[in-house]
Amino acid sequence: MAKTDSNVMLGSYEIDTGLAEIEPDPYGANRFILKVNGVPSSHIDLDDPGYLDFEYMRWMEPVFTFGFPAEQFDGRARKLRVLHLGGGGCSMARWVAAAYENARQVVVELDAKLAELVRTRFEVPRAPLVRLRVGDAGQVLPTLSDDSRDIIIRDVFAGSTTPRELTTIGYAKQAQRVLDRGGVYLLNCGDSADLAGARAEAATLLSVFAHVAMIADPPMFKGRRYGNIVFLASDEPLALGASFEKNLRTAPLPAQLVSGPAVARFAAGAAPII
């Protein structure tokens, strides 16, 4: 293993679910790529936790900055409460910790050895700022209190797909229960060009939440490739607007917002996941 200038040790590590690898990012000093079983899982910049490399995380970022402005959370009387279902390298948790003073976050990670590796190598803030909870996301969410989170992020994959039990109507209802008023459920959905999985997820969310929107790059929505779609679901109107859409359009990888009746048209013919 090669040691870097930081506390990160490059190389391979046995974890509970297989093998994790930490590789350098050739385009930035003190930036690293975490692979899990050969699949890129996370990108981490130790010098700048505010830098997000993966496109779908960049699309999530304005949901925070426009929907939950940092000035509304002073870190004392009101703290942003975020639940991450799926840990990886904790890239989003590190970003939230840097952007919101004293935010309270819980990251649920199935793999205990991976959680420990990430905690020790990637400078994840300690509890109570970021609490790493080892467990199955399907089992943890139902145990949480009603109205206890402002944002829930589902970013769990087994290979290239999300485990089915985390995509059902019942699971969406659990997220709805745990979210406080005005809270948002953010989902990272990976799908192939036929978009069958994304359409089913859209139908599922529409059957539970009053407001559903989607973010992806135009080729993804046109069914031209495998990629990611970020879903937003809430029982309150999503605080997005023109500035939010402009932020997406002018991103390094321009993205498109689909909302309102267009989501129902996207889901037409798909059955909710039971």
Buried (B, 14 or more C-beta within 10 A) or exposed (E): EEEBEBEBBBEEBEBEBEEBBBEBBEEBEBBBBBBBEEEBBBBBBBEBBEBBBBBBBBBBBBBBEBBBEBEEBEEEEEBBBBBBBBBBBBBBBBBBBBBBBBBBBBBBBBBBBBBBBBBEBBBBBEEEBBBBBBBBBBEBBEEBEEEBBBBBBBBBBEEEBBBEBBBBBBBBBBBBBBBEEBBBBBBBBBBBEEBEBBBBBBBBBBBBBEBBBBBBBEEBBEEEEEBBBBBBBBBBEBBBEEEBBEBBEEBEEEBBBBBEEEBEEBBEEBEBBE
